[in-house]
Amino acid sequence: MAKEDRGFASMDRQKQREIASKGGKAAHAKGTAHEWTSEEAREAGRKGGMASHRRRREGDGEGEGEDAGSGSGPSEMPDLSTDHQEQIR
């Protein structure tokens, strides 16, 4: 059996969703499922947005040359200090 023919990732998307759905329903029924607080959800959304903007900026070829990180573009994220970036992680 080839390595890529094993495991969850090798299944088609629909089969993965079915299995994951069963697991989520079982966890909720058992009472062990994670319930997001509004603060946790806000933080996760902020992190996801920052990662998305970072990927978009890198994929567009921005971030190269002298004007990189100038903050002049409408979709650019502000340059955060190292201390603030550590707090985010």
N, C-alpha and C positions, 0 to 999 in steps of 0.2 A: 504494500500500500504506500503510495507516494505521500510525502509529508503534507503537501497542499490539499490532499483529499481527506484530511482529518479535521475534526473540531468544528466549533461553532462558526468560525469565519468562513469555512468552505461551503456552508449551506446557503441556499438562495435566501434572499431578503425576507420573503414571506414566511418561510419556515423559522427563521431567526425571530421574527416578530411574534409568531405564535408561541414559541418557547419562552421568550422574554415576558410575554403577557401572562402566561401561566405562573411564572415565577413571581411577578409583581402581585398578582391576585392572591397567591398563597401567602406572601409576606404580609399583605394587608389583613388577610383573614387571621393570621397568626398574631398580628399586632407588632411585628418586628420591622415593618416597612419604615423608611425614613420619611418624615413629614417635614417639608421645607417651611421654615419661618419666612416671613416677608423680608427680614434682614438677610437671611441666607440666599434667598432668590435674587434680591437686589445685587448682592455681591457677586453671585455667579453670572448674572447678566452683564454686569460691568466688566468682569474679567473676560467674558466671551466677546464683548464688543471691542475691547482693547486688542485681543488676539486677532479678531477679524480685520480690524483696521491695519494692524501690523502686517498681516499676510497680504492684504490688498495693496498696501504701500510697497512692499517688497516685490510683489508680482507685477506691478505697473512699471517697474524700473525706477521708481522714485527712490530717494535715499542714496542716489549716486551723484557725485559731483559736489560742487561748492554749496549749492542751495539746499542740500539735504538737511531736513529738520528745522527749516527756517520758520515753519508755522504759517506760511503764506497761503497754502492751499486750504480750501474749505473743509476737506475731509481729513486733514492731518491732525493727529493727536498732539497735545502739548508735550514738550520735552519734560519728563519728570525727573526729579533728583533720584540718585541711587537709593537714598534712605526711604523715599516714598515708594519706590519700586519694590523694595524688600518688604514693606508693610503689606503690599498687595499680594505677595506670594504667600 
